[in-house]
């Protein structure tokens, strides 16, 4: 089977998306059922594929002609299937096409405190996602939550949707972990860790309000990793002013972290906190589980799909409940933490990249009508 992977983005690759490609593509290429893979990246993206994978791009102005040159280049390869890992669609002249929905913010909260320019972009993304799901041969949903939305809100047939969870890596050895530069001179004795793009959908206001309610000693900190997405600088400044007003002595901002620095934070935190208000597949939370973190998360889909009963949950938007769960995490005995850590690691082992690749290949084969060849 010949596969073309078209990374039809707005021009860049997020860290999580790049990691997804880095982990998935070599496994697909290694499968004997795949005879060739060609990858198309957005203009200006320097990405080197694994051996045996051809990498190409399309002209910067190709969107003006509805990606005519991209479509011609893909069709010239005569692939059996085109995989677009974003919720966008292009007509490749009848070649079976598989799309993937991996971002729920545009679908469930396009406004949600965003600047009007970002809200308009989200409305456009949501429309593109719906068109892609309606027209593609098959749709990959990265959680049951995503699949339910597509079927219930857009009336896309269940038989057209395949569930494929993202994978998660095992954590590195401790000697390969690095203290973040922002914490070297001010390493907290005990801290709660939160990470992700700084944008309204992350709900960091809840974390700040809950932190202000803590009765724990002042040296217990909230460490926030991540940077503002494009167009979110004003929101970031507003968030930092709120932190200064509510709990300035407790909050440490690290900016973007390298993988080794993220691993240090996961390994050293008292708990990992996610306050996200819109998730498809909580990849960073899965990383936290792989490190054995206690996880504090809102009681909303898709979190129950991924977390265990030993994790701490709070009612969305209830900062008093959130503060209580943080204090429970801080007060946990060593024995309770170890039991939670083992349960977390066990759960994370249920999301290997090998299974992600296998299920992705199954969806590609189903699109081509080669279901009988699925192992």
Number of C-alpha atoms within 10 A of each C-alpha: 16 16 24 23 22 25 21 19 15 7 12 15 16 10 8 11 14 13 12 18 17 15 18 20 18 17 18 21 21 13 12 9 15 15 13 19 22 22 22 20 21 20 15 12 11 10 15 12 16 13 9 13 15 14 17 17 18 18 13 12 11 14 12 8 9 12 18 15 16 21 17 12 16 21 17 9 14 13 18 20 23 29 25 25 22 21 25 25 24 20 13 17 9 9 18 21 25 32 27 25 24 22 20 21 22 22 21 15 18 22 20 16 14 18 15 11 10 17 17 15 15 21 17 15 19 22 16 16 25 20 16 24 28 18 18 24 22 25 32 28 25 22 24 18 20 23 20 16 16 23 16 11 10 13 12 19 13 13 9 18 23 21 19 22 25 24 23 25 15 14 21 13 9 11 8 12 19 17 16 21 13 14 14 10 8 9 15 18 11 17 22 27 24 26 25 18 17 22 23 22 21 20 19 23 17 20 23 24 19 22 27 19 16 18 11 13 9 10 13 20 24 24 22 21 22 16 19 17 13 10 13 18 14 11 18 17 12 12 18 17 12 15 22 14 12 17 19 15 15 21 21 20 15 16 18 17 19 11 14 19 18 22 23 20 29 26 19 19 23 24 27 29 29 24 21 20 20 23 21 21 27 19 17 17 24 25 23 29 31 26 24 26 30 31 28 24 23 21 13 17 17 19 20 15 13 20 21 17 10 15 20 21 22 20 13 17 15 13 20 17 15 28 22 18 21 27 17 14 21 19 13 14 11 9 9 13 20 15 14 22 22 17 21 27 20 15 17 25 16 14 18 15 19 16 17 23 23 17 18 22 20 18 26 26 23 21 23 18 12 14 13 8 10 13 7
